[in-house]
Amino acid sequence: MIAVPVPVKRLFDWKVRGVRCVEIIGVVCVAALVFSVYIAKAAAARESAEISRIEGDIRENRERVRLLRAEATRLEQPARLEALSREIGLGPVDVKKQAVETGLPAIAPPPAVAAAPAPAVEPVARESLH
């Protein structure tokens, strides 16, 4: 058998109301472990709920993006745009209406008349008070 020092033997033999001190320490340690595992599990559950919420937001945003892309595709259909432009009287440019370089001055808008600059106000000379 292994020789145990007297103070350690006394610690193992010490009893409080019929229960050894080492058993009390063991129960307290087990209770602390159970409590810490419970706290860790609760924190993990909160994190899991947060992750689930964020994943739900991501799914909703992906669905919205998909719907917006489908709407943009529908709005940009060439046949639809052509029909709308004809409703308001727009059409393709006629080849006969194209201008050549020499004819540009004739169709250019007249130059804007520059506004006459405001007359400069001369500073009033102060009379000296002597």
Number of C-alpha atoms within 10 A of each C-alpha: 3 4 6 9 8 9 9 10 11 11 12 13 13 14 14 9 7 7 11 14 16 14 12 13 11 11 12 12 12 12 12 12 12 12 12 12 12 12 12 12 12 12 12 12 12 12 12 12 12 12 12 12 12 12 12 12 12 12 12 12 12 12 12 12 12 12 12 12 12 12 11 11 11 11 12 11 10 11 10 11 12 13 13 12 13 11 10 8 8 11 11 8 8 7 7 6 7 9 10 7 7 7 10 10 9 8 8 8 8 8 6 6 6 6 6 6 6 6 6 6 6 6 6 6 6 6 6 5 4 3
